Amino acid sequence: MPKQKAPKLYTDEHAASGVAAPLPDIECWPNQFPQRDYWIEISSPEFTSVCPRTGLPDHGAITIRYVPDRLCLELKSLKMYLLAYRNMGIFQENAVNRVLDDCVKACRPREMTVTGEFTPRGGIYTTITADYVRGKTKRK
């Protein structure tokens, strides 16, 4: 008898869930010190989203750390943006990378790092870090 393939637990639809979902715009305001490099760190300790496979909530902290250029992220709109993840099905890794991409698109910083530190799922902690440096080419 031929061996049957086990069904895929995680589908391509699970993997892509939330990556292109519509989210609120992140507003910005003019940086008053664009001539100097300085770091801004923003923490959201109550980030939540939903696992697209199980439908269970994911909880964690998102930290955005960046060197602004001409624009700085506006905090109220950033808060509304992050709250929009609350009922969205998206993997933790995708959420961190999506936050980075959307924040970079909004303010065009010189550098930015987004870190997601997620509470245990099955006894395993997950920390995801995604970086952006202007002018640095992407890995192949």
Secondary structure, 3 states (H helix, E strand, C coil): CCCCCCCCCCCHHHHHCCCCCCCCCCCEEECCCCCCCCCEEEEEEEEEEECCCCCCEEEEEEEEEEECCCEEECHHHHHHHHHCCCCCECCHHHHHHHHHHHHHHHHCCCEEEEEEEEEEECCEEEEEEEEEECCCCCCC
